[in-house]
Amino acid sequence: MIDSQGIFRRAEALVNRFGSRDPETIAGELGIWIREEPAFRDLLGMYTVRWRHRMIFLNPSMTVPLRQMVIGHELGHDALHRDFARNRALQEFTLFNMKDTTEYEANAFAAHILLDNETVYRTALQGHDIVQMAGLLNTDINLLLIKLQEMNRLGYDFRMPMTPDGSFFRKIRPDGKRNSRTGAPQIE
């Protein structure tokens, strides 16, 4: 069972502690090393713990919004699954499976870090559709859908126009464009 309240509280605690929704700022304040890995061609990012150092490796070709989503996702793994990541990188075959609890939790954590409840709520009240909302909030539609799902679990009452695509990170290229080919960029 997903602990939506717990994920929200942990994400909001970091936002409040560091006064920022910028995942790169939060990672830096937490002492998590962020390194770009030029060898990443198909991988967007990866989280691991080695020698007691928490590390996020990123594809250097990513757009800024995508980079923030990936770092937010990896912060979710740090906050929620650090013991699982010790001495190994999280395995890609579980990352995009939204039926896999750890991956959904990391995505929900990223949504809470990047998207403020009140801002999302006010934007929805203005009558925007999901595509318009995602554009106004500078986020991926699927991450916004996860945020709306999680807000519903926290007591809001959004009508969900669709369900998030569990493999949306797989379909995003480092330049932020969609890629429908097999072997598209992935995040670990």
C-alpha positions, 0 to 999 in steps of 0.5 A: 500500500502506498503511504501517500500522506507519508510521501507528501510529508517527507517531500514537503519537509524538504521543501520547507527545510531548504525553502526551495522546490528546486530538486538540485538545490535540495540534493546539494543541501542534503549532500547528494553528489550530482554528476553528469555522465557523458557516457549516458546515451539512453539513460536519463539518470541513476541513483546509488549509494556507494562508500556512504556517498549518495549519488545521482548520475545524469545524462548531460543532454537533458533539458532543464525541466526534464533534469528537474523531474529526473533529480526529483525522482532520484530524490524520491529514491534517496528519501524512500529507498536509500537502503535498497540502493546501497552498493548498487544502482536501482535496477532499470527493469523496475523503474518504469513499472508503475505497478512497482511500488518503489517507482510509483513512490519516487514519481509521487515524491518528485511530483510533490517536490516540484508541484505545490498543492495550492498552485496546482489547485488554483490552476485547476480552478481556472478551468484549464485542461490537463495539457494546459495545466502541464504547460503552465506548470512547466511539467510533464502531463504524466507527472501532473497526473500523478500529482493529481492522483496523490492530491486526491489521496490527500483529500482533494476531489479532482476528476481524473481525465486519464491515468498517467503513463507509467513508462513516461520517462522511457519515452522522453529523450534528453532534449525533452521530446517524445521518443516512440522508438524502442530503447528510448532514454530511461531513468534508473 
